[in-house]
Amino acid sequence: MRSRTITYIIIALGASIGIYADAYSDDDQVLLVLAIVILMFGLYRLARGISSRKPDESFIKSEEEE
C-alpha cells in the first residue's frame, strides 16, 4: 500500500511540474521534458503493479453442448 501511495505522489509531482512548465515558464522545454519523464515513470510503476488476468479466464461464455 505504501508503494502505491509513493507512485501516486510521483504521478502528481510530474503532472504539477508539467502544468507549471506549460503555464508559467515561457520557453522552458527542459522542465517540460523532465515533467513528462517523471509522469511516465510513475505511470510505469503503476502499470507494473497491475496484474493481468489468468490465461484460463475468459469473458466469453461458451454454450454447453448437449
Distance bins in CASP14 RR format, pairs under 12 A and 6 or more apart:
PFRMAT RR
TARGET T0000
AUTHOR 0000-0000-0000
RMODE 2
METHOD distances of the structure
MODEL  1
1 7 0 0 0 0 0 1 0 0 0 0 0
1 8 0 0 0 0 0 1 0 0 0 0 0
2 8 0 0 0 0 0 1 0 0 0 0 0
2 9 0 0 0 0 0 1 0 0 0 0 0
3 9 0 0 0 0 0 1 0 0 0 0 0
3 10 0 0 0 0 0 1 0 0 0 0 0
3 42 0 0 0 0 0 1 0 0 0 0 0
3 45 1 0 0 1 0 0 0 0 0 0 0
3 46 0 0 0 0 1 0 0 0 0 0 0
3 48 0 0 0 0 0 1 0 0 0 0 0
3 49 0 0 0 0 1 0 0 0 0 0 0
4 10 0 0 0 0 0 1 0 0 0 0 0
4 11 0 0 0 0 0 1 0 0 0 0 0
4 42 0 0 0 0 0 1 0 0 0 0 0
4 45 0 0 0 0 1 0 0 0 0 0 0
4 46 1 0 0 1 0 0 0 0 0 0 0
4 47 0 0 0 0 0 1 0 0 0 0 0
4 48 0 0 0 0 0 1 0 0 0 0 0
4 49 0 0 0 0 1 0 0 0 0 0 0
4 50 0 0 0 0 0 1 0 0 0 0 0
5 11 0 0 0 0 0 1 0 0 0 0 0
5 12 0 0 0 0 0 1 0 0 0 0 0
5 45 0 0 0 0 0 1 0 0 0 0 0
5 46 0 0 0 0 0 1 0 0 0 0 0
6 12 0 0 0 0 0 1 0 0 0 0 0
6 13 0 0 0 0 0 1 0 0 0 0 0
6 41 0 0 0 0 0 1 0 0 0 0 0
6 42 0 0 0 0 1 0 0 0 0 0 0
6 45 0 0 0 0 1 0 0 0 0 0 0
6 46 0 0 0 0 0 1 0 0 0 0 0
7 13 0 0 0 0 0 1 0 0 0 0 0
7 14 0 0 0 0 0 1 0 0 0 0 0
7 38 0 0 0 0 0 1 0 0 0 0 0
7 39 0 0 0 0 0 1 0 0 0 0 0
7 41 0 0 0 0 1 0 0 0 0 0 0
7 42 1 0 1 0 0 0 0 0 0 0 0
7 43 0 0 0 0 1 0 0 0 0 0 0
7 44 0 0 0 0 1 0 0 0 0 0 0
7 45 1 0 1 0 0 0 0 0 0 0 0
7 46 1 0 1 0 0 0 0 0 0 0 0
7 47 0 0 0 0 1 0 0 0 0 0 0
7 48 0 0 0 0 1 0 0 0 0 0 0
7 49 0 0 0 0 1 0 0 0 0 0 0
7 50 0 0 0 0 0 1 0 0 0 0 0
8 14 0 0 0 0 0 1 0 0 0 0 0
8 15 0 0 0 0 0 1 0 0 0 0 0
8 39 0 0 0 0 0 1 0 0 0 0 0
8 42 0 0 0 0 1 0 0 0 0 0 0
8 43 0 0 0 0 0 1 0 0 0 0 0
8 45 0 0 0 0 1 0 0 0 0 0 0
8 46 1 0 0 1 0 0 0 0 0 0 0
9 15 0 0 0 0 0 1 0 0 0 0 0
9 16 0 0 0 0 0 1 0 0 0 0 0
9 38 0 0 0 0 0 1 0 0 0 0 0
9 39 0 0 0 0 0 1 0 0 0 0 0
9 41 0 0 0 0 0 1 0 0 0 0 0
9 42 0 0 0 0 1 0 0 0 0 0 0
9 45 0 0 0 0 0 1 0 0 0 0 0
9 46 0 0 0 0 0 1 0 0 0 0 0
10 16 0 0 0 0 0 1 0 0 0 0 0
10 17 0 0 0 0 0 1 0 0 0 0 0
10 35 0 0 0 0 0 1 0 0 0 0 0
10 37 0 0 0 0 0 1 0 0 0 0 0
10 38 1 0 0 1 0 0 0 0 0 0 0
10 39 0 0 0 0 1 0 0 0 0 0 0
10 40 0 0 0 0 0 1 0 0 0 0 0
10 41 1 0 0 1 0 0 0 0 0 0 0
10 42 1 0 1 0 0 0 0 0 0 0 0
10 43 0 0 0 0 1 0 0 0 0 0 0
10 44 0 0 0 0 1 0 0 0 0 0 0
10 45 1 0 0 1 0 0 0 0 0 0 0
10 46 0 0 0 0 1 0 0 0 0 0 0
11 17 0 0 0 0 0 1 0 0 0 0 0
11 18 0 0 0 0 0 1 0 0 0 0 0
11 35 0 0 0 0 0 1 0 0 0 0 0
11 36 0 0 0 0 0 1 0 0 0 0 0
11 38 0 0 0 0 1 0 0 0 0 0 0
11 39 1 0 0 1 0 0 0 0 0 0 0
11 40 0 0 0 0 1 0 0 0 0 0 0
11 41 0 0 0 0 1 0 0 0 0 0 0
11 42 1 0 1 0 0 0 0 0 0 0 0
11 43 1 0 0 1 0 0 0 0 0 0 0
11 44 0 0 0 0 0 1 0 0 0 0 0
11 45 0 0 0 0 1 0 0 0 0 0 0
11 46 1 0 0 1 0 0 0 0 0 0 0
11 47 0 0 0 0 0 1 0 0 0 0 0
12 18 0 0 0 0 0 1 0 0 0 0 0
12 19 0 0 0 0 0 1 0 0 0 0 0
12 35 0 0 0 0 0 1 0 0 0 0 0
12 38 0 0 0 0 1 0 0 0 0 0 0
12 39 0 0 0 0 1 0 0 0 0 0 0
12 42 0 0 0 0 1 0 0 0 0 0 0
12 43 0 0 0 0 0 1 0 0 0 0 0
12 46 0 0 0 0 0 1 0 0 0 0 0
13 19 0 0 0 0 0 1 0 0 0 0 0
13 20 0 0 0 0 0 1 0 0 0 0 0
13 34 0 0 0 0 0 1 0 0 0 0 0
13 35 0 0 0 0 1 0 0 0 0 0 0
13 37 0 0 0 0 0 1 0 0 0 0 0
13 38 1 0 0 1 0 0 0 0 0 0 0
13 39 0 0 0 0 1 0 0 0 0 0 0
13 41 0 0 0 0 0 1 0 0 0 0 0
13 42 0 0 0 0 1 0 0 0 0 0 0
14 20 0 0 0 0 1 0 0 0 0 0 0
14 21 0 0 0 0 1 0 0 0 0 0 0
14 22 0 0 0 0 0 1 0 0 0 0 0
14 31 0 0 0 0 0 1 0 0 0 0 0
14 32 0 0 0 0 0 1 0 0 0 0 0
14 33 0 0 0 0 0 1 0 0 0 0 0
14 34 0 0 0 0 1 0 0 0 0 0 0
14 35 1 0 1 0 0 0 0 0 0 0 0
14 36 1 0 0 1 0 0 0 0 0 0 0
14 37 0 0 0 0 1 0 0 0 0 0 0
14 38 1 0 1 0 0 0 0 0 0 0 0
14 39 1 0 1 0 0 0 0 0 0 0 0
14 40 0 0 0 0 1 0 0 0 0 0 0
14 41 0 0 0 0 1 0 0 0 0 0 0
14 42 0 0 0 0 1 0 0 0 0 0 0
14 43 0 0 0 0 1 0 0 0 0 0 0
15 21 0 0 0 0 0 1 0 0 0 0 0
15 22 0 0 0 0 0 1 0 0 0 0 0
15 32 0 0 0 0 0 1 0 0 0 0 0
15 35 1 0 0 1 0 0 0 0 0 0 0
15 36 0 0 0 0 0 1 0 0 0 0 0
15 38 0 0 0 0 1 0 0 0 0 0 0
15 39 1 0 1 0 0 0 0 0 0 0 0
15 40 0 0 0 0 0 1 0 0 0 0 0
15 42 0 0 0 0 0 1 0 0 0 0 0
15 43 0 0 0 0 0 1 0 0 0 0 0
16 22 0 0 0 0 0 1 0 0 0 0 0
16 23 0 0 0 0 0 1 0 0 0 0 0
16 24 0 0 0 0 0 1 0 0 0 0 0
16 31 0 0 0 0 0 1 0 0 0 0 0
16 34 0 0 0 0 0 1 0 0 0 0 0
16 35 0 0 0 0 1 0 0 0 0 0 0
16 38 0 0 0 0 1 0 0 0 0 0 0
16 39 0 0 0 0 1 0 0 0 0 0 0
17 23 0 0 0 0 0 1 0 0 0 0 0
17 24 0 0 0 0 0 1 0 0 0 0 0
17 25 0 0 0 0 0 1 0 0 0 0 0
17 28 0 0 0 0 0 1 0 0 0 0 0
17 30 0 0 0 0 0 1 0 0 0 0 0
17 31 1 0 0 1 0 0 0 0 0 0 0
17 32 0 0 0 0 1 0 0 0 0 0 0
17 33 0 0 0 0 0 1 0 0 0 0 0
17 34 1 0 0 1 0 0 0 0 0 0 0
17 35 1 1 0 0 0 0 0 0 0 0 0
17 36 0 0 0 0 1 0 0 0 0 0 0
17 37 0 0 0 0 1 0 0 0 0 0 0
17 38 1 0 0 1 0 0 0 0 0 0 0
17 39 0 0 0 0 1 0 0 0 0 0 0
18 24 0 0 0 0 0 1 0 0 0 0 0
18 25 0 0 0 0 1 0 0 0 0 0 0
18 28 0 0 0 0 1 0 0 0 0 0 0
18 29 0 0 0 0 0 1 0 0 0 0 0
18 30 0 0 0 0 0 1 0 0 0 0 0
18 31 1 0 0 1 0 0 0 0 0 0 0
18 32 1 0 1 0 0 0 0 0 0 0 0
18 33 0 0 0 0 1 0 0 0 0 0 0
18 34 0 0 0 0 1 0 0 0 0 0 0
18 35 1 1 0 0 0 0 0 0 0 0 0
18 36 1 0 0 1 0 0 0 0 0 0 0
18 37 0 0 0 0 0 1 0 0 0 0 0
18 38 0 0 0 0 1 0 0 0 0 0 0
18 39 1 0 0 1 0 0 0 0 0 0 0
18 40 0 0 0 0 0 1 0 0 0 0 0
19 25 0 0 0 0 0 1 0 0 0 0 0
19 31 0 0 0 0 0 1 0 0 0 0 0
19 32 0 0 0 0 0 1 0 0 0 0 0
19 35 0 0 0 0 1 0 0 0 0 0 0
19 36 0 0 0 0 0 1 0 0 0 0 0
19 39 0 0 0 0 0 1 0 0 0 0 0
20 28 0 0 0 0 1 0 0 0 0 0 0
20 31 1 0 0 1 0 0 0 0 0 0 0
20 32 0 0 0 0 1 0 0 0 0 0 0
20 34 0 0 0 0 0 1 0 0 0 0 0
20 35 1 0 0 1 0 0 0 0 0 0 0
21 27 0 0 0 0 1 0 0 0 0 0 0
21 28 1 0 1 0 0 0 0 0 0 0 0
21 29 0 0 0 0 1 0 0 0 0 0 0
21 30 0 0 0 0 1 0 0 0 0 0 0
21 31 1 0 1 0 0 0 0 0 0 0 0
21 32 1 0 1 0 0 0 0 0 0 0 0
21 33 0 0 0 0 1 0 0 0 0 0 0
21 34 1 0 0 1 0 0 0 0 0 0 0
21 35 1 0 1 0 0 0 0 0 0 0 0
21 36 0 0 0 0 1 0 0 0 0 0 0
21 37 0 0 0 0 0 1 0 0 0 0 0
21 38 0 0 0 0 0 1 0 0 0 0 0
21 39 0 0 0 0 0 1 0 0 0 0 0
22 28 0 0 0 0 1 0 0 0 0 0 0
22 29 0 0 0 0 0 1 0 0 0 0 0
22 31 0 0 0 0 1 0 0 0 0 0 0
22 32 1 0 0 1 0 0 0 0 0 0 0
22 33 0 0 0 0 0 1 0 0 0 0 0
22 35 0 0 0 0 1 0 0 0 0 0 0
22 36 0 0 0 0 0 1 0 0 0 0 0
23 31 0 0 0 0 0 1 0 0 0 0 0
23 32 0 0 0 0 0 1 0 0 0 0 0
23 35 0 0 0 0 0 1 0 0 0 0 0
24 31 0 0 0 0 1 0 0 0 0 0 0
24 32 0 0 0 0 0 1 0 0 0 0 0
25 31 1 0 1 0 0 0 0 0 0 0 0
25 32 1 0 0 1 0 0 0 0 0 0 0
25 34 0 0 0 0 0 1 0 0 0 0 0
25 35 0 0 0 0 0 1 0 0 0 0 0
26 32 0 0 0 0 0 1 0 0 0 0 0
28 34 0 0 0 0 1 0 0 0 0 0 0
28 35 0 0 0 0 0 1 0 0 0 0 0
29 35 0 0 0 0 0 1 0 0 0 0 0
29 36 0 0 0 0 0 1 0 0 0 0 0
30 36 0 0 0 0 0 1 0 0 0 0 0
30 37 0 0 0 0 0 1 0 0 0 0 0
31 37 0 0 0 0 0 1 0 0 0 0 0
31 38 0 0 0 0 0 1 0 0 0 0 0
32 38 0 0 0 0 0 1 0 0 0 0 0
32 39 0 0 0 0 0 1 0 0 0 0 0
33 39 0 0 0 0 0 1 0 0 0 0 0
33 40 0 0 0 0 0 1 0 0 0 0 0
34 40 0 0 0 0 0 1 0 0 0 0 0
34 41 0 0 0 0 0 1 0 0 0 0 0
35 41 0 0 0 0 0 1 0 0 0 0 0
35 42 0 0 0 0 0 1 0 0 0 0 0
36 42 0 0 0 0 0 1 0 0 0 0 0
36 43 0 0 0 0 0 1 0 0 0 0 0
37 43 0 0 0 0 0 1 0 0 0 0 0
37 44 0 0 0 0 0 1 0 0 0 0 0
38 44 0 0 0 0 0 1 0 0 0 0 0
38 45 0 0 0 0 0 1 0 0 0 0 0
39 45 0 0 0 0 0 1 0 0 0 0 0
39 46 0 0 0 0 0 1 0 0 0 0 0
40 46 0 0 0 0 0 1 0 0 0 0 0
40 47 0 0 0 0 0 1 0 0 0 0 0
41 47 0 0 0 0 0 1 0 0 0 0 0
41 48 0 0 0 0 0 1 0 0 0 0 0
42 48 0 0 0 0 1 0 0 0 0 0 0
42 49 0 0 0 0 0 1 0 0 0 0 0
43 49 0 0 0 0 0 1 0 0 0 0 0
43 50 0 0 0 0 0 1 0 0 0 0 0
44 50 0 0 0 0 0 1 0 0 0 0 0
51 57 0 0 0 0 0 1 0 0 0 0 0
53 59 0 0 0 0 1 0 0 0 0 0 0
END
